[in-house]
Amino acid sequence: MSLTPEQIKLLLALPQRRGGGRKKSGGIDTKVRDHATWFKLAHKLFDEDTQEMAECSNTECPDDRPKSMAVVAEVDGVLMCRHCFLNGWRTLNPNQQKLPT
């Protein structure tokens, strides 16, 4: 069964849908501090700005590995290692403001 010219005109007059029905993701929720979120982040070994190996911005970082083995990710504009990320360093939750010693 084919469409009549009137039906074609009506279909062409309808507003066009765009985007394919997929929702845009808002990015990675860094408030959730778990391993699954850590592995979703973009990791760095080398800092392009300073032309040196990347290192955690936390001065009291519990990771004692050499700088050449450090893997960091940028979280809300701050570079941090896996230990600091999972322990909640620089979170908005007041219960996670300090790292356990």
C-alpha positions as CSV (number, residue, x, y, z in Angstrom):
1,M,0.0,0.0,0.0
2,S,1.5,3.3,-1.1
3,L,1.0,6.7,0.4
4,T,-1.2,9.3,-1.3
5,P,0.2,12.7,-2.2
6,E,-1.8,14.3,0.6
7,Q,-0.4,11.8,3.2
8,I,3.2,12.6,1.9
9,K,2.6,16.3,2.4
10,L,1.3,15.8,5.9
11,L,4.3,13.7,6.8
12,L,6.7,16.3,5.4
13,A,5.0,19.0,7.4
14,L,5.7,17.3,10.7
15,P,8.6,18.6,12.8
16,Q,11.8,16.5,12.3
17,R,13.2,14.6,15.2
18,R,17.0,14.7,15.7
19,G,19.4,12.8,17.8
20,G,18.3,9.3,17.4
21,G,16.6,9.1,20.8
22,R,19.8,8.7,22.9
23,K,20.3,10.8,26.0
24,K,23.5,12.8,26.4
25,S,25.5,11.6,29.3
26,G,26.5,14.2,31.8
27,G,30.0,12.8,32.1
28,I,31.5,10.8,34.9
29,D,30.1,11.3,38.4
30,T,33.3,11.7,40.5
31,K,31.4,12.0,43.7
32,V,31.1,8.2,43.6
33,R,34.6,7.0,44.8
34,D,34.9,3.4,43.8
35,H,37.0,1.2,41.5
36,A,34.4,1.3,38.6
37,T,34.5,5.1,38.6
38,W,38.3,5.1,38.7
39,F,38.6,2.9,35.6
40,K,36.2,5.2,33.7
41,L,38.5,8.2,34.1
42,A,41.2,9.2,31.7
43,H,44.6,8.1,33.2
44,K,47.9,9.8,32.7
45,L,51.5,8.9,33.1
46,F,53.0,12.0,31.5
47,D,52.0,15.6,32.2
48,E,52.0,17.5,28.9
49,D,52.0,20.9,30.6
50,T,55.2,20.4,32.6
51,Q,56.8,17.9,30.2
52,E,57.5,15.6,33.2
53,M,56.0,12.4,34.7
54,A,52.6,13.0,36.2
55,E,52.3,12.9,39.9
56,C,49.5,13.2,42.5
57,S,48.7,16.7,43.7
58,N,48.2,15.5,47.3
59,T,51.2,16.5,49.4
60,E,50.3,13.8,51.9
61,C,49.7,11.1,49.4
62,P,49.9,7.6,50.9
63,D,51.2,6.0,47.6
64,D,55.0,5.5,48.2
65,R,55.8,4.1,44.8
66,P,58.3,5.9,42.6
67,K,57.1,8.7,40.4
68,S,57.8,6.7,37.3
69,M,55.1,4.2,38.3
70,A,52.5,6.7,39.3
71,V,49.2,6.7,37.3
72,V,47.0,9.7,37.9
73,A,43.7,11.0,36.7
74,E,42.4,14.5,36.5
75,V,39.4,14.8,38.9
76,D,37.7,18.1,39.0
77,G,40.8,19.9,37.7
78,V,43.2,18.2,40.2
79,L,45.6,15.3,39.5
80,M,45.2,12.4,41.9
81,C,46.3,8.8,42.2
82,R,44.1,5.8,42.7
83,H,44.7,5.8,46.5
84,C,43.7,9.4,47.0
85,F,40.7,9.0,44.7
86,L,39.4,5.9,46.5
87,N,40.0,7.4,49.9
88,G,38.0,10.4,49.1
89,W,40.6,13.2,49.0
90,R,39.1,16.5,47.9
91,T,35.5,15.4,48.0
92,L,32.5,17.5,48.8
93,N,31.4,15.0,51.4
94,P,32.6,16.2,54.9
95,N,33.0,12.6,56.1
96,Q,35.6,12.1,53.4
97,Q,37.7,15.2,53.8
98,K,40.7,13.4,55.5
99,L,42.6,10.4,54.6
100,P,42.9,7.8,57.3
101,T,46.4,7.6,58.8
